[in-house]
Amino acid sequence: MINSVRSAIAKRARYSRTVREIQALDPQLAIEDLGIVTSDAQVLARQAVYGR
């Protein structure tokens, strides 16, 4: 049980960090270079971390 809690905490930290990093990108460069929209940061982070 402790390992699953630690895993959940680590995933949440990765999710939060990923959201912050995507939101920090210049919106125009994100579209041109990565093909993403920074307003989709939460969706993209969820897919990257949780696979959903």
Backbone as a chain_set.jsonl record, in Angstrom:
{"seq": "MINSVRSAIAKRARYSRTVREIQALDPQLAIEDLGIVTSDAQVLARQAVYGR", "coords": {"N": [[0.819, -1.192, 0.0], [1.916, 1.249, 0.774], [3.791, 1.622, -1.235], [2.117, 2.026, -3.439], [0.936, 4.43, -2.77], [3.167, 6.091, -2.716], [3.866, 5.906, -5.405], [1.629, 7.102, -6.593], [1.883, 9.7, -5.597], [4.307, 10.442, -6.766], [3.6, 10.329, -9.472], [1.676, 12.349, -9.553], [3.27, 14.551, -8.994], [4.918, 14.539, -11.269], [2.95, 15.016, -13.195], [2.049, 17.611, -12.452], [4.427, 19.073, -12.808], [4.813, 18.709, -15.553], [2.549, 19.993, -16.62], [3.09, 22.646, -15.809], [5.462, 23.109, -17.259], [4.597, 22.896, -19.926], [2.731, 24.969, -20.019], [4.446, 27.087, -19.697], [5.689, 27.371, -22.093], [6.285, 29.309, -25.045], [3.429, 30.253, -26.713], [3.186, 30.469, -29.558], [5.541, 29.283, -30.523], [5.187, 26.737, -29.48], [3.089, 25.763, -30.996], [4.168, 25.935, -33.609], [6.645, 24.493, -33.452], [6.167, 22.146, -31.93], [3.604, 21.372, -32.424], [1.507, 21.595, -30.651], [-1.026, 22.964, -28.477], [-0.812, 25.282, -25.954], [-2.895, 25.652, -24.198], [-3.963, 23.188, -23.892], [-2.575, 21.93, -21.922], [-3.164, 20.461, -19.535], [-4.525, 18.206, -20.491], [-2.595, 17.076, -22.19], [-0.532, 16.573, -20.346], [-1.792, 14.75, -18.641], [-2.163, 12.593, -20.392], [0.516, 11.996, -20.94], [1.563, 11.259, -18.43], [-0.285, 9.538, -17.129], [-1.273, 8.02, -19.164], [-3.778, 8.292, -20.317]], "CA": [[0.0, 0.0, 0.0], [2.792, 2.422, 0.833], [4.375, 1.803, -2.563], [1.12, 2.595, -4.346], [0.783, 5.837, -2.386], [4.371, 6.772, -3.215], [3.746, 5.964, -6.859], [0.612, 8.108, -6.908], [2.465, 11.015, -5.298], [5.318, 10.709, -7.795], [2.893, 10.622, -10.725], [1.054, 13.668, -9.425], [4.352, 15.533, -9.113], [5.281, 14.584, -12.699], [1.833, 15.662, -13.884], [2.095, 19.048, -12.155], [5.619, 19.626, -13.455], [4.578, 18.709, -16.995], [1.591, 21.073, -16.892], [3.811, 23.926, -15.682], [6.414, 23.251, -18.356], [3.856, 23.153, -21.167], [2.151, 26.31, -19.926], [5.52, 28.074, -19.763], [6.154, 27.499, -23.475], [5.732, 30.374, -25.874], [2.332, 29.619, -27.458], [3.445, 30.396, -30.999], [6.575, 28.274, -30.75], [4.62, 25.422, -29.169], [2.314, 25.351, -32.169], [5.047, 25.765, -34.771], [7.69, 23.486, -33.259], [5.704, 20.898, -31.33], [2.267, 21.041, -32.891], [0.577, 21.529, -29.523], [-1.591, 24.216, -27.991], [-0.503, 25.313, -24.524], [-4.129, 25.575, -23.41], [-4.238, 21.762, -23.693], [-1.515, 21.432, -21.042], [-3.65, 19.438, -18.601], [-4.828, 16.994, -21.257], [-1.325, 16.511, -22.637], [0.18, 16.05, -19.181], [-2.497, 13.546, -18.182], [-1.828, 11.519, -21.329], [1.933, 11.656, -20.795], [1.861, 10.65, -17.133], [-1.215, 8.465, -16.774], [-1.6, 7.233, -20.339], [-5.203, 8.403, -20.649]], "C": [[0.867, 1.262, 0.0], [3.415, 2.688, -0.533], [3.382, 2.411, -3.534], [0.875, 4.067, -4.032], [1.979, 6.64, -2.889], [4.319, 6.939, -4.726], [2.747, 7.035, -7.28], [1.143, 9.519, -6.669], [3.486, 11.394, -6.365], [4.657, 11.054, -9.129], [2.256, 11.999, -10.678], [2.103, 14.771, -9.561], [4.792, 15.669, -10.567], [4.21, 15.296, -13.505], [1.9, 17.179, -13.691], [3.273, 19.722, -12.844], [5.413, 19.728, -14.968], [3.606, 19.812, -17.392], [2.305, 22.418, -16.847], [4.752, 24.152, -16.857], [5.709, 23.55, -19.675], [3.284, 24.567, -21.15], [3.209, 27.402, -20.041], [6.046, 28.275, -21.185], [5.534, 28.717, -24.143], [4.657, 29.74, -26.756], [2.603, 29.464, -28.956], [4.491, 29.332, -31.32], [6.054, 26.865, -30.47], [3.84, 24.891, -30.366], [3.245, 25.031, -33.334], [6.017, 24.6, -34.611], [7.16, 22.13, -32.799], [4.329, 20.457, -31.816], [1.261, 20.892, -31.763], [0.08, 22.922, -29.173], [-1.402, 24.224, -26.478], [-1.754, 25.267, -23.649], [-4.559, 24.125, -23.169], [-3.246, 21.127, -22.722], [-1.995, 20.314, -20.124], [-3.939, 18.122, -19.314], [-3.535, 16.301, -21.676], [-0.546, 15.892, -21.48], [-0.472, 14.771, -18.67], [-2.167, 12.36, -19.087], [-0.387, 11.056, -21.145], [2.212, 10.876, -19.51], [1.0, 9.421, -16.856], [-1.616, 7.583, -17.954], [-3.067, 7.256, -20.722], [-5.461, 9.655, -21.425]], "O": [[0.568, 2.226, -0.704], [3.552, 3.841, -0.944], [3.762, 3.23, -4.371], [0.631, 4.863, -4.94], [1.82, 7.737, -3.424], [4.684, 7.987, -5.259], [2.998, 7.789, -8.22], [0.877, 10.427, -7.456], [3.523, 12.54, -6.815], [5.102, 11.962, -9.831], [2.295, 12.736, -11.663], [1.845, 15.805, -10.176], [5.015, 16.78, -11.049], [4.52, 16.088, -14.395], [1.818, 17.937, -14.658], [3.134, 20.812, -13.399], [5.798, 20.721, -15.586], [3.818, 20.492, -18.396], [2.142, 23.239, -17.75], [4.832, 25.259, -17.389], [6.183, 24.375, -20.456], [3.347, 25.278, -22.152], [2.898, 28.524, -20.44], [6.765, 29.238, -21.451], [4.403, 29.101, -23.843], [4.944, 28.783, -27.476], [2.278, 28.433, -29.544], [4.339, 28.571, -32.276], [6.439, 25.912, -31.147], [3.927, 23.71, -30.702], [3.122, 23.983, -33.967], [6.191, 23.806, -35.535], [7.652, 21.088, -33.233], [3.941, 19.302, -31.639], [0.28, 20.158, -31.889], [0.695, 23.926, -29.532], [-1.791, 23.275, -25.799], [-1.678, 24.882, -22.483], [-5.424, 23.866, -22.333], [-3.097, 19.905, -22.707], [-1.295, 19.316, -19.955], [-3.631, 17.048, -18.796], [-3.399, 15.086, -21.534], [0.032, 14.814, -21.619], [0.219, 13.819, -18.308], [-1.921, 11.255, -18.605], [-0.105, 9.858, -21.191], [3.01, 9.938, -19.51], [1.5, 8.391, -16.402], [-2.223, 6.528, -17.77], [-3.55, 6.337, -21.383], [-6.603, 9.926, -21.798]]}, "num_chains": 1, "name": "protein.A"}
